[in-house]
C-alpha cells in the first residue's frame, strides 16, 4: 500500500539563502558605505541606468531627482539612456 501525503510534514523548513539585490551588489563592488552613497558619481550613474528595472532606495531617487517609469517592466524596458538624457538627468 502506498503512503499518501507530504513526507516532509512536520519537519522544519530548510533555511532560505539571503541574496543581495543588484543595488547591494553594486554598492559592494564599489566598496561604498551607506554614508557614501549620496556622493558617489558611479552609484548615481548606475541608478540612472537601472532605476526602472532594479531596486534603488527611494531616498536616493528623491535626492537625485530620478523619475521612475512605473509602466515599464524588466521584460519591455531597455533601461538605456541616450547621452543627451544622461546629461539632462545628471545636471
N, C-alpha and C positions, 0 to 999 in steps of 0.2 A: 504494500500500500504506500503511495507517495505522500509526502508531507506537504501541506499547503501553508501558505502564508510567508511572511518575511522572515528569513533565517536570522536577520540582524535585529529583530525586535527585542528591545530591552537592553541592547548593548550600547555603550557610549559612542557618539559620533566621532569620526576622525577629525582632528583639527584642520581648519581651512588655512592654507598658507596666505600670509599677508603680501599682497602685490603692490608695488609702488605705482602711482599714477604716472602718466607721461610727464606731467609738470614736475612731480617729485624726482623723476629720473633726470630731467634736465637740470634741476637745481643741484642734484648730486654731482652730475657731470661737470657743472660749472664751479662746484665747490663753494656754494653760497650758504650763508647763514640767513635765517629769517630777516634780520635787520638789514641785510644787504640786498634783498630782493628789489626794493624800490629804486635803488640807484644803479642796478645792473642793466647796461645797454643790451648785452647779449640776451638776457632773460626777457627784456621788453620786446626785442625783435622776435624772439621765439613765440611770445604770447600774441603778438600781432599776427603772425602767420598761422597760429593754431587755435585762436580763441573760438572759432566756430566749430571745431571738431574735437578739441581736447579740454579737459578741466583746467581752468585758470581761476584762482581765487578772486572772488568778486571785488574785494578791496583793491586789488591791483588793476582790475578792469576799470574801476571807477577812477582811481588815481591817474591812470594813463589815458583816460578818455577813450578806451577801446569799446566800440559798439559791437555787440554780438547779434548776428542774424539768426533769430530763433527758428526761422523756417528752414534752415539748412540742416542736413544730417550728414553724417560721415560718408554715406553712400552717394549723395548727389552734390557734394561740395568739393571743389578743387582746393579750397583753403589757401589759394595763392593770391598774392597781391602783386600788381604791377609796380614798377619802380615809382611811378607817379603817386599811386595810392599809399605806398610805404612812406614816401617823403611827406605826404599830406598828413598821415596819421602820426608820424614821429614829431614833426614840427608843430 
